[in-house]
Amino acid sequence: MAKVDPYKLHLVPFGPLSNCTLEYCPLEWSIFRYQPSIPGNALFVAIFALLLAAHAFQGIRYKTWGYMGCMVAGCILEIIGYIGRILLHDNPFDFNAFLIQIICITVAPVFYCAAVYVLLTQVILLLDKSISRFDPRFFYWVFIPADVTALVLQATGGALSSMGKTKNDVDVGVNISKAGLIFQVVVLTLFLILFVDYLLAYRRKHGLNLPKRMHVFLGFMFLAVFFILIRCVYRIVELKDGYFGPLFREQVEFMVLEAAIICIAVLCLNIGHPGRALPHLKKEPADDIALQ
């Protein structure tokens, strides 16, 4: 087959009509301006696969089906997203691979947040709902819809930005994604405030009268939310100038502040799995349990 003359092609580096390859287009024309690391992204595929297996095992063991479903869904999206980044190594102009990674990696943490929001409701019901400023169902009926809203905004923004045919079209999608991330930061911050407020109220009334496993559970749940919050702030800053900004084209920052920090958050939710703490409290009233 005769080789195509690149000078006879109308080269499009980004978008649904992208036809560039490294054979015809310089790397600087690609959206990232770098080739995603195969070893680095393969490492995170492996880590998320292990975390997925751990959450599936814990979910089956403790019968925490809803929590397991959220965590497994998030890990699957992470794995698909980082496979998309691996595909971008050989062809940084591969639009489908870019679409896969930008949507999957962006929205995956929303599922982890959903798992955590439901847990706070369960904790309040098990410990002492009388000291909560709100009906425990408030956390379920407010935070879960808010989480779904953040998911829809981020997924829609990712899809629109990837399918944009002009820079303005891309920027519209990016701005929608940023709105979803900002909304998620607001919701996470409010959640942390209410979470800490409840724990302080519990401490004032009951002291530190909780089993050790409950301390571990609450501590790691707090850390997980805190790490996800840091990640969301990073993504907002990263997208400040859209896909064409300098931070969006930095691989090391992405691997640390997105990939690594979310791995740590998911690991925290493994270590502080609710199955170890919540059934224990069902068997023994919290007011009568000494610190173990």
N, C-alpha and C positions, 0 to 999 in steps of 0.2 A: 504494500500500500504506500502510495506516495505521501511524503511528509507535507503537512499543511504549512503553507507560507504564512507566518504570523502577521506579515504586513498586509495580508489580504483579509485579516479578521478584524471585526469590531470588538475589541477586548473590553470586557466588563468585569471589574475585579470583585464586586460585591452585589448581592441581591439575588432575586429569583432567576435573573437572566445571566448570572455570573458564568463566564466561560474561560476565565483565566486559569492557568496552571503555572508552576514554577518554571516550566519550559519556555513559556512565552512572556510571563510577567515577573517583574522583580518582587522580592519579598516585601519591600516597602509599600507596595500597592495593597497588600492584604490588610484586613481590618485590625489584626493584632500587631502586624509588623514583626512578628517572630513566629517560629515554628514551635508549637506547644511540645514540651518535653515528653517523650514516650515513657522513660523510666519514672518520672515524677507522677504523671497521670495514671500510669499502670499501678503504681504504689497505692494511690488513693482508691482505685477500683478494687484492689485487693483488701484494703482496710475496710472500706464500706461493705464489701462482701462478708468479711468476718463479723462486722458489727451487725449486719442483717441476720446472719446465722445465730448470733448470740441473742438478739432480740426475739427471733422466732422461737428459739429454745426456751427462753425465759417466759415468753407469752404462753406457750403450750404448757409449760410446767406449772405456772401460777394461774393459768386460765384468765389472763388479762387481755381478752380478745380485742377490745377497742383500742387500747394502748398499743398492743402489738401491731394492729393493722396500720395505725398512723406511722409508727416507727419503721415498719417494713416498707411501706409505700415511699417514705422519704428516702430510705437507703437505696431502693430500686432506682428512683429518679437520679440520685447522686451517681450511681454506677453507670447508668445510661449516659448521663451528662459527661462524665470523664472519659467514657469510650468515645463520645463525640469529639472531645479534645484530642484524643489519640489519633483519630481519623484526620484531624486538621494538620497533623505533623507533615504528612506526605503531600497534602494539598491544602495550604492555608486559605485557599479561595473556595473551598467546598462549602457551598451555601447550606446544604442539608445538614452537614455536620455542625456548622455554626448554629443553625436553628435548634438542633437537638441540645447542644450544650448550654446555650443561653437560656432556654426555657426550663430545662430540667434542673440545672444547678441553681437557678434563681428561685424557683418555687419550692424546691425540696424542703427547706427549713420550715415552711408554713405548716407542714404535717407534724413536725416535731412540736411546734407551738400548740397545735390542736391537742396533742396528747397531754401536754403540761396543763393546759387550761382546764381540762376535764378533771385532772388530778386534784387541783386546788378545791374544787367543789367537794370531792370525796373526802379530802382531809378535814375540811370544816365540818362536814356531817359527822365524821368519826370522832373528832376531838371535842368541839364545843361550839355549836352553831349559835348559841345565845350571845356570844361576844362579837360576832361578825357584824360589821356595819350594814351589810346587805344580806338579803336572803341568799343562801348558798346557790340557789338556782340562777341568780343574777350572773354569776361567773360563767355559767354554761350558756345561758341564752344571750348574753352580750358578747363574750369573747369568742365563742365559736363562729357566729355570723361575721364578726369583725375579721376573724382569721380567713374565712371564706372570701370576704371582700378583698383582703390583701392578696389572696391567691389569684382571684380573677383579674385584678389590676395588673399584677406582675406577669401573669401568663399572657394576657391580652397585649400588654406593652411589648413583651418579648416577641410575640408573633408579628405584630404590626411593624416593629422596628426592623425586623429581619426581612419583611416582605416589601419594605419601602423602596421605591424606584428612584427617589431623589433624596438629598440630604435632609430636606424639610420633612419628607415622609418618615424618614428614619428617626428624626428628632421627636416627632409626635409620639411614636411608639416608646422611645426612651423616656420621655417625660411622663408617660402613663406608668411605665415601670417604676420610675422614681417616686411617683405619687403612691404606688403600692408599697414601696419600701419605707417611705416616710410614714405612711399610715401604720405599717407594721411596727415601726419604732415607737410611735405614740402608744399603740396598744400594748406593746411589751413593757414600756415604761410604766404605764398605768397598772399593768398586772403586777409588776415588781413592787410598786408602791403599796397596793392593796395586800399583796402577799406579806410584805414586811409588817404592815400595819396590823394584820391579823395575828402574826406571830408575837409581836410586842404585846398585844392585848391578851393573848393567851399566857404569855410569861408573867404579866402583871397579876393575873388571876390565879394561875396554877403553878407559877415558877417554872423550873426546868424539869417538870415531872413527866418526862417522856422516855421511852426505851431507846437504847443506843441505835437500833436499826432505824427508828423514826428520825433521829438526828441526822443519820447518814443520808436517808432518803430526801429530807428537806434541804440539806446542805447541797447535795449534788443537783437537785432540781433547780435550786437558785443559781448555782454555777452555770448550768446548761443554758438557762434563760439569759444570763448575763453575757455568755459567750455569743449566743445568737444575736443579741442586741449589738454587740461590738461588730459582728459581721455585717449586720444590716447598715450600720452607720458607715462602714467602709464602702459598701456597695453604693450608697448614696453619693459619697464623695467621689468614688470611681466614675460614676455616671454624670458627674457635675457638668462636664463638657461633652456628654454623649459618647458614642462609640469612637469618636475621633479625638478624644482628649488624651493627654499624656498618661494618666494613671491607668486608663483602660488597657494600655499597651505595655504594662509592666507585669511580667510573668511571676517574678519572685513575690511581689506584694500579694498577687492573687493566690498563689499557692499557700502563703502563710495566713493571710487574713480571711480567705474564703475556705479553701480546702482543709487546711490543718485545724483551724479554729472550729469548724463544724464537726470535724472528726472528734475533737475533744468534747464538744457539746454532746454528741451522740454517745460517746463513751461514758460521760457523766450520767446519762440516762440509763446506761447499762448498769453501772456500779450502784446507783441509787434507785434501782428498779422498784416500783411500788409493790410488786408482789411479795417482797420481803418485809415490808412495813405495814401495809394496810390490813392484811389478814390477821396479823399479830394484834393489832388494835381491836379488831372485831372480837377477839377472844377475851381480851382483858380491858376493862374500862380504863381510859386514859388517866382519869383522876386517881386511880389506885395503883398506877405503875410507877415504880421507883426507877431512877436513872440506872441503866444497866451498863 
